Amino acid sequence: MQGENLKPEQLLAEALMEESSADEIHRWACHRLALGDTSQVIESMVACDPCSPDARQTLVGFLRQIVATEVPAFSDIGTEVQCVARRILAERLQMFLDGKIRPAELCRTVNRFDAQFLEATPAATWLGDLYNGCDWIDGTSYDPSPGEVPYLVEEARRVLASLTSSPISTEDCEPQ
């Protein structure tokens, strides 16, 4: 997460991509309260114990309420969320290619993003064919080494090159 100064829609985009913890969302709400936002939703967020088992889900629900009020055009599959997802995907692909994460960990991210953006218009073509490369890799029954999945390694290289050579423009990633 980039910090307490994120706009609520930016924080929600990161939360939807599982890039923010309950503690980070809670700190954001505390910061907003310190700046003078005494809305009921912010006060409820601050009162939430970030260590409770369902805190993240509860805090994201409150964050959704704030975004619905302040940025009614926000979409879970919109450009801003896709910008966050593309950044995360590029980071994960590089980590995979550097041997820092296993295929199953990369595939969990790919599968989550594929499910998130399945209905996106235009389709999330930036995912390339990673989903098919991850089709049978779930990490529970079998987590192959990168050497056992050369097609996934090749697709990871291709998608990473595509993401870094033609990223969504900075203007497209700016909050509305």
Salt bridges, closest charged atoms under 4 A:
GLU4 OE2 - ARG27 NE 3.42
GLU14 OE2 - ARG87 NH2 3.68
GLU18 OE1 - ARG112 NE 3.78
GLU19 OE2 - ARG92 NH2 2.81
ASP23 OD2 - ARG27 NH1 2.42
ASP37 OD2 - ARG32 NE 2.61
GLU70 OE2 - ARG32 NH2 2.19
ASP76 OD2 - ARG64 NH2 2.76
GLU91 OE2 - ARG87 NH1 3.38
ASP143 OD2 - ARG102 NE 3.12
GLU154 OE1 - ARG157 NH1 3.80
GLU155 OE2 - ARG158 NH2 2.64
